[in-house]
């Protein structure tokens, strides 16, 4: 169950716990693991409870039922603020607020080898920690991708860390097409920057010494829009 920690009533006789040392409590670990698994819709084997947050022994017995609650805004990124409510024999036995350390693992697109800025990134998949993923993952079928900055092998590949390989590179020759109503003029020009199909580009026209602005088409033509 996920709810507001601040608005929940305190069970009579309950206590608050701060993290002091690692207290073994398999029942609590299992309850936290199940809660995080359901909250994030991930398999239980991908959730690892590193520290349950208990600073004192858990007061409930082995047959207790533990309900774990979290604030609606909880992000579940390694350190998690939780409330543990325990009942045993129909009676409350614990009401603890803890700061647990939980690792969530996920399959993610990562760099297969180290790359420098501007290099194409070889991709593979690996099991990585969720809290180490910053941003949205790239579509593995949407590449190839170039690294914006240096990347080490095994680093998650996210949208902010890549740019697409351009369809045409700066310096390539393209065909400038200008005109309308069936009458067109063609000339060879030089692309002044990397570009993708559909981009507005600048092309140097060596015949006239001007720079023409146009839209890059799939066939390498640039549909001229005017001169600078």
C-alpha positions in Angstrom: 0.0 0.0 0.0 1.2 3.5 -0.8 0.0 6.4 1.2 0.9 9.7 2.9 3.3 9.1 5.8 2.4 12.4 7.5 -1.3 11.7 7.5 -1.2 8.2 8.9 -2.2 7.6 12.6 0.4 6.3 15.0 -0.3 2.9 16.5 -0.6 2.9 20.3 2.7 1.8 21.9 4.6 2.3 18.6 8.0 3.7 18.3 10.2 5.5 15.7 13.5 4.0 14.6 16.6 5.7 13.1 19.3 3.8 11.3 22.1 2.9 13.7 23.3 -0.5 12.8 22.3 -3.5 10.6 19.6 -5.4 12.5 18.7 -8.7 11.0 15.0 -9.1 10.4 14.2 -11.4 7.5 10.4 -10.7 7.9 10.9 -7.0 7.5 13.3 -7.4 4.6 10.7 -9.6 2.8 7.9 -7.1 3.4 10.1 -4.2 2.1 11.1 -6.2 -0.9 7.5 -7.1 -1.7 6.4 -3.5 -1.3 9.0 -2.1 -3.7 8.4 -4.9 -6.2 4.7 -4.0 -6.3 5.3 -0.2 -6.3 7.6 -0.4 -9.3 6.0 -3.4 -11.0 9.4 -5.3 -11.1 10.2 -8.9 -10.2 11.0 -9.5 -6.6 14.4 -11.0 -7.5 15.4 -7.5 -8.9 14.9 -5.9 -5.5 17.7 -6.1 -3.0 17.3 -4.8 0.6 20.8 -3.7 1.5 19.6 -2.2 4.9 16.1 -2.4 6.3 16.6 0.8 8.3 16.1 -0.8 11.7 18.1 0.6 14.6 16.5 -1.6 17.2 15.3 -5.2 17.0 11.9 -5.5 15.4 9.4 -6.0 18.2 7.0 -8.4 16.4 7.2 -12.1 16.3 7.7 -14.5 13.3 4.0 -14.7 12.6 3.4 -11.0 12.4 1.8 -9.3 9.4 3.8 -6.3 8.2 2.2 -3.5 6.2 4.7 -1.2 4.4 3.6 2.3 3.4 5.4 5.1 1.5 4.6 8.6 0.5 3.0 9.0 -3.0 6.1 11.0 -4.0 8.6 8.3 -3.1 11.0 7.8 -6.0 12.6 4.5 -4.8 16.1 5.5 -5.7 18.3 3.6 -3.2 17.3 5.4 0.0 13.6 4.9 0.7 11.5 6.4 3.5 9.0 3.9 4.7 6.5 3.2 7.5 6.3 -0.3 8.9 3.1 -1.3 10.7 3.1 -4.7 12.3 0.1 -6.7 13.7 0.2 -10.0 15.5 -2.8 -12.0 16.7 -5.0 -9.1 15.7 -3.1 -6.6 17.9 -0.6 -3.9 16.8 3.0 -4.8 17.6 5.0 -2.2 15.7 4.7 1.2 14.1 8.2 2.3 12.9 9.4 4.9 10.4 12.6 3.8 8.7 15.0 5.0 6.0 15.9 1.8 4.2 18.5 1.2 1.6 17.1 -0.7 -1.4 18.7 -1.5 -4.7 16.5 -2.1 -7.7 18.1 -3.8 -10.7 16.9 -3.5 -14.3 17.9 -4.5 -17.8 19.3 -1.5 -19.6 21.1 -0.5 -22.8 24.8 0.2 -21.9 28.0 0.9 -23.7 29.8 -2.3 -24.7 33.2 -0.6 -24.8 34.7 2.8 -23.8 34.2 5.6 -26.3 35.4 9.2 -26.7 33.2 12.1 -27.5 31.9 12.0 -31.0 32.5 8.2 -31.4 29.8 5.7 -32.3 28.6 3.8 -29.2 28.6 0.0 -29.4 25.5 -1.2 -27.5 24.7 -4.1 -25.4 22.4 -4.8 -22.5 23.3 -5.4 -18.8 21.7 -5.6 -15.4 22.3 -2.2 -13.7 21.1 -0.4 -10.6 18.1 1.8 -11.2 19.5 4.7 -9.2 22.5 4.9 -11.5 20.2 5.6 -14.5 19.9 9.3 -15.1 17.3 10.1 -17.8 15.4 8.1 -20.4 17.1 5.1 -22.0 17.7 5.2 -25.7 15.9 2.9 -28.1 18.4 0.2 -28.9 16.9 -0.1 -32.5 17.0 3.7 -33.0 20.8 4.0 -33.5 23.5 4.3 -34.3 24.3 6.8 -31.6 27.3 9.1 -31.1 28.6 9.9 -27.6 28.2 13.5 -26.5 31.1 13.0 -24.0 33.5 10.2 -23.0 31.7 7.0 -21.8 33.1 4.0 -20.0 32.0 0.4 -20.7 28.9 -0.6 -18.8 27.6 3.0 -18.5 23.8 3.3 -19.1 23.1 4.9 -22.5 20.5 7.6 -22.0 19.0 10.2 -24.4 20.9 13.1 -22.9 24.3 11.4 -23.4 24.0 10.7 -27.1 23.2 12.3 -30.5 22.2 10.5 -33.7 24.7 9.8 -36.4 23.9 12.5 -39.0 22.5 11.5 -42.4 24.9 13.9 -44.0 28.1 15.4 -42.7 29.6 18.8 -42.9 31.6 19.2 -46.1 29.6 16.7 -48.1 28.4 17.7 -51.6 24.7 18.0 -52.0 22.4 19.1 -54.9 20.7 22.5 -54.5 17.3 22.6 -56.0 15.5 25.9 -56.5 12.4 26.9 -58.5 8.7 26.3 -58.7 5.8 25.3 -61.0 7.8 22.7 -62.9 10.9 24.9 -63.5 13.8 24.1 -61.3 17.5 25.0 -61.2 20.1 22.6 -59.9 23.5 23.3 -58.6 26.2 21.5 -56.6 26.8 22.9 -53.1 28.7 22.0 -49.9 26.9 21.3 -46.7 28.2 23.6 -43.9 27.2 21.4 -40.9 26.1 17.9 -40.0 22.4 17.3 -40.6 19.5 14.9 -40.6 16.8 14.5 -43.2 14.2 17.3 -42.7 16.7 19.7 -41.0 17.0 23.3 -42.2 20.6 23.5 -43.4 23.1 26.0 -44.8 24.8 25.2 -48.1 27.7 27.0 -49.7 27.2 27.6 -53.4 30.7 27.9 -54.9 29.4 29.0 -58.3 27.9 32.2 -56.9 29.9 32.6 -53.7 26.7 32.6 -51.6 25.2 30.6 -48.8 21.8 29.1 -49.5 19.3 28.0 -46.8 17.2 24.9 -47.5 15.7 21.7 -46.2 17.7 18.4 -46.6 15.7 15.7 -48.4 16.2 11.9 -48.2 18.0 11.7 -51.6 20.7 14.2 -50.6 19.0 17.1 -52.3 18.5 20.4 -50.5 15.3 22.2 -51.4 16.4 25.9 -51.4 14.4 28.4 -49.5 16.6 31.5 -50.1 20.1 33.0 -49.9 21.8 34.6 -47.0 
